[in-house]
């Protein structure tokens, strides 16, 4: 078979080449690199006149950059940042009861929820539980369930529910409260084995504050033993450093007088809490270290107190408080000193 071939071989179509595609937008990484490179070039441009200044010919005018040549964003970066309320607290609205909870828990470090319900909420526990749930959701408080004291007692261990501030809650409380500037606030749970005793300090304070206010005392402030012990130890250390050869008993007596604390049986007696207040006008009672008025020291006794320890606290002149169950145990320990029990107030 014969195949008829065309007279001219068809020409191959010229290649059109690769189709042009639109340029891709730079990636975020590339944009960041370009931005950093531009900033680096800008800084180099600002530094060039300073570098050339060293090689300036005599009589040549100075080419130092003027102050307005510094970019505005660099000026703003060098400004000290203003301390403000944390961003998490912007728009935070608190009810009066919630504010009171934060202030009381901050001053006493830990409070039993039962006491909060009785004092701030007038027995309305459901309202308190809703408020505490809100405060915990906002990261202001922590609610824990801990074991109560045993003190050698048998039977089932009681569990108590307590509230403490978080560090964030402590900072917020300082901003929103009208507490005295010198009022110390605490955060976090310490010494879980002593929590029940520490919660009773709040109950003793409530009773003692009523007595003070009935006599006309105002502007009450609280200083826990944490704060008092720290200041006493600093004063003792400073006195020993000033005169290492000085007798320790003399130093302690001087420090005790300085803080208006009792010195009993070769030791400075420090109360669980000191309530400072402004006395009524015309009633000049004098004050302790750093106070401008009167003060009253309170001590919460427990069944774990030994007779000698109890006598020291009684001789110190503190206002003593104890729960009914602890009073019953203490009575058996000091049978020879029944008069001590007459001065112990019941929580």
C-alpha positions in Angstrom: 0.0 0.0 0.0 1.3 3.5 -0.9 0.9 6.3 1.4 0.5 9.8 0.0 2.7 12.2 1.8 2.0 15.9 1.8 4.3 18.1 -0.2 5.4 20.0 2.9 5.9 18.7 6.3 3.7 20.6 8.7 5.7 23.0 10.8 5.8 22.3 14.5 4.0 25.0 16.5 6.4 27.3 18.2 6.5 26.8 21.9 4.7 29.5 23.8 6.8 29.0 26.9 5.6 28.6 30.4 2.4 30.5 31.2 3.0 33.6 33.4 1.4 33.3 36.8 0.7 36.3 39.1 3.3 36.8 41.8 2.4 35.3 45.1 1.8 37.5 48.1 4.6 37.4 50.6 4.1 35.0 53.6 3.8 36.3 57.1 7.3 35.2 57.8 8.7 37.0 54.8 6.7 40.1 55.8 8.2 39.9 59.2 11.7 39.6 57.8 11.2 42.6 55.5 9.9 44.6 58.4 12.9 43.8 60.6 15.2 44.5 57.7 13.6 47.9 57.2 13.9 48.7 60.9 17.6 47.7 60.9 18.3 49.9 57.9 16.5 52.8 59.6 18.7 52.3 62.7 21.8 52.2 60.6 20.8 55.4 58.9 20.3 57.1 62.3 23.7 55.9 63.5 25.7 57.0 60.3 25.9 60.7 61.2 27.2 59.8 64.7 29.8 57.5 63.2 30.9 60.1 60.7 31.2 62.6 63.5 34.5 61.1 64.6 36.1 61.8 61.2 34.6 65.3 60.7 37.1 67.8 59.3 38.0 70.9 61.3 35.5 73.6 60.7 32.9 71.2 59.1 29.5 71.7 60.7 28.3 68.9 63.0 26.0 66.3 61.4 24.5 64.9 64.6 20.9 63.9 64.1 18.4 66.2 65.7 16.1 65.0 68.5 13.1 65.0 66.3 14.8 62.5 64.0 14.2 59.7 66.5 11.1 57.7 65.4 8.1 58.3 67.6 7.6 54.6 68.3 11.1 54.4 69.9 10.3 57.3 72.2 7.1 55.6 73.4 9.0 52.3 74.0 11.3 54.1 76.4 8.6 55.5 78.6 8.1 53.8 81.9 4.8 51.8 81.9 2.1 53.1 84.2 0.9 50.6 86.8 -2.7 49.9 86.3 -5.4 47.3 87.2 -4.6 44.0 85.4 -6.4 43.5 82.1 -8.4 40.6 83.6 -10.1 43.0 86.0 -11.3 45.5 83.4 -15.0 45.7 83.5 -15.2 43.5 86.6 -18.3 44.4 88.7 -18.5 43.3 92.3 -21.4 43.5 94.8 -20.9 45.0 98.2 -20.9 41.5 99.8 -18.3 40.3 97.4 -16.1 43.3 98.1 -16.4 42.6 101.9 -15.5 39.0 101.4 -12.3 39.9 99.5 -11.3 42.5 102.2 -11.9 40.2 105.2 -10.3 37.2 103.6 -7.3 39.3 102.6 -6.8 40.7 106.1 -7.1 37.4 107.9 -5.6 35.1 105.2 -8.2 32.3 105.7 -11.8 32.3 106.8 -14.3 29.5 107.3 -17.3 29.7 104.9 -19.6 29.2 107.8 -18.3 32.4 109.4 -18.7 34.4 106.2 -22.3 33.2 105.9 -23.1 34.3 109.4 -21.3 37.7 109.4 -21.4 39.2 105.9 -24.5 37.4 104.5 -26.6 37.3 107.7 -27.1 33.5 107.4 -28.0 33.5 103.7 -25.7 30.7 102.7 -27.1 30.2 99.2 -26.3 33.8 98.4 -22.8 33.4 99.7 -22.2 30.2 97.7 -23.2 32.0 94.5 -20.9 34.9 95.2 -18.0 32.6 96.1 -18.6 30.6 92.9 -18.4 33.9 90.9 -15.2 35.0 92.7 -13.6 31.6 92.1 -14.5 31.7 88.5 -12.8 35.1 88.1 -9.7 33.7 89.8 -9.9 35.9 92.9 -10.4 33.3 95.6 -9.6 29.6 96.3 -12.0 27.4 98.2 -10.4 24.3 100.0 -11.8 21.6 102.2 -9.3 20.7 105.0 -9.2 18.5 108.1 -10.1 20.1 111.4 -7.8 19.8 114.4 -7.8 16.5 116.3 -6.0 17.5 119.5 -5.9 13.9 120.6 -9.6 13.4 120.1 -10.9 10.2 118.6 -13.7 9.6 116.2 -14.3 10.9 112.7 -12.2 13.8 111.5 -14.3 16.9 110.7 -13.8 18.7 107.4 -14.1 22.4 107.2 -14.4 24.6 104.1 -12.2 27.7 104.0 -11.6 30.6 101.6 -8.3 32.3 100.7 -7.3 34.9 98.2 -5.2 34.2 95.1 -2.3 36.5 94.4 -4.4 38.1 91.6 -7.3 38.4 94.1 -5.0 40.1 96.6 -3.8 42.7 94.0 -7.4 43.4 92.9 -8.5 43.8 96.6 -5.8 46.4 97.1 -7.2 48.4 94.2 -10.9 48.2 95.0 -10.8 48.4 98.8 -10.8 51.4 101.0 -8.5 49.8 103.6 -5.7 51.7 105.3 -2.5 51.8 103.1 -0.6 50.1 105.9 -3.1 47.2 106.1 -1.3 44.1 105.0 -3.2 41.6 102.8 -2.4 37.9 102.5 -2.9 35.3 99.8 -2.6 31.5 99.8 -3.1 28.8 102.3 -0.2 28.1 104.8 0.1 25.6 107.6 -3.0 23.5 106.8 -2.8 21.8 110.2 -3.4 25.1 111.9 -6.2 26.3 109.6 -9.0 25.7 112.1 -7.2 27.8 114.7 -6.4 30.6 112.2 -10.1 30.8 111.1 -11.1 31.3 114.8 -9.0 34.5 114.8 -11.6 36.1 112.5 -14.4 35.1 114.9 -12.5 36.5 117.9 -11.9 39.7 115.9 -15.6 40.2 115.2 -16.4 39.9 118.9 -13.6 42.2 120.0 -14.2 44.8 117.3 -17.8 45.1 118.6 -16.5 45.9 122.0 -14.1 48.5 120.6 -16.7 50.2 118.5 -19.1 50.3 121.4 -16.5 52.4 123.3 -16.2 54.8 120.3 -13.1 53.3 118.6 -13.0 53.9 114.8 -10.9 53.1 111.8 -10.0 49.5 112.9 -6.9 47.9 111.4 -5.6 44.3 111.9 -2.0 43.1 112.2 -1.6 39.3 112.4 1.2 37.5 114.2 3.0 36.9 110.9 3.6 40.7 110.5 4.4 41.3 114.2 6.9 38.4 114.4 8.6 39.7 111.3 9.0 43.2 112.6 10.2 42.0 116.1 12.8 39.7 114.5 14.1 42.5 112.3 14.4 44.8 115.4 16.3 42.1 117.4 18.6 41.5 114.5 19.4 45.2 114.1 20.1 45.6 117.8 22.5 42.6 117.9 24.2 43.8 114.8 24.7 47.3 116.3 26.2 45.8 119.5 27.1 42.1 119.4 28.3 42.1 123.0 24.9 43.2 124.4 23.0 40.8 126.5 20.1 39.2 124.6 17.6 39.6 127.4 18.3 43.4 127.4 17.7 43.5 123.7 14.4 41.6 124.0 13.1 43.9 126.7 13.9 47.0 124.7 12.2 45.5 121.6 9.2 44.5 123.7 8.9 48.1 124.9 9.3 49.4 121.4 6.4 47.4 120.1 4.4 47.6 123.4 4.4 43.9 123.7 4.6 42.1 127.1 7.9 40.5 128.2 7.0 37.4 130.3 9.3 34.6 131.5 12.3 35.8 129.4 10.3 35.9 126.2 8.4 38.4 124.1 4.7 37.4 124.0 3.2 38.0 120.5 -0.6 37.7 120.1 -2.5 36.0 117.3 -3.7 39.4 116.2 -3.5 43.1 117.2 -6.4 45.4 116.5 -5.3 49.0 116.1 -7.9 51.7 116.2 -8.4 55.5 116.6 -9.8 56.2 120.1 -12.6 58.7 120.7 -11.6 62.3 120.7 -10.1 63.3 124.0 -9.2 59.7 124.9 -5.4 59.6 124.5 -4.5 56.0 125.1 -1.2 55.9 123.3 -0.4 53.4 120.6 2.0 50.7 119.6 4.7 50.8 117.0 3.5 52.7 114.0 0.1 53.5 115.4 -1.6 56.8 116.2 -4.2 55.5 118.6 -5.0 52.5 120.8 -4.7 48.8 120.2 -6.0 45.6 121.7 -4.2 42.2 121.4 -6.2 39.0 121.1 -5.3 35.4 121.5 -7.3 32.3 120.5 -6.7 29.3 122.8 -7.1 25.7 121.8 -7.0 22.4 123.6 -3.4 21.9 122.4 -2.1 24.8 124.7 0.0 23.6 127.6 -0.6 25.0 131.1 2.6 27.0 131.1 1.8 28.5 127.7 -1.7 29.4 128.8 -0.4 31.1 131.9 2.1 33.2 129.9 -0.7 34.4 127.6 -2.9 35.2 130.6 -0.1 37.2 132.3 0.6 39.1 129.0 -2.8 40.7 129.4 -4.2 39.5 126.0 -7.9 39.2 125.6 -8.3 35.4 125.4 -10.9 33.5 123.4 -11.7 29.8 123.1 -14.5 27.7 121.7 -16.8 25.8 124.1 -15.1 22.4 123.4 -11.6 23.9 123.9 -12.7 25.5 127.1 -13.8 22.2 128.5 -10.5 20.6 127.7 -8.5 23.5 129.1 -10.4 23.4 132.3 -9.0 20.0 133.1 -5.5 21.1 132.4 -5.5 24.0 134.8 -7.4 22.7 137.7 -5.2 24.6 140.1 -5.7 27.9 138.3 -9.5 28.1 137.9 -9.3 31.9 137.9 -7.7 31.8 134.5 -10.8 30.4 133.0 -12.8 33.4 134.2 -10.9 35.6 131.8 -11.4 33.4 128.7 -14.2 34.6 126.5 -16.2 32.1 124.4 -16.2 32.2 120.7 
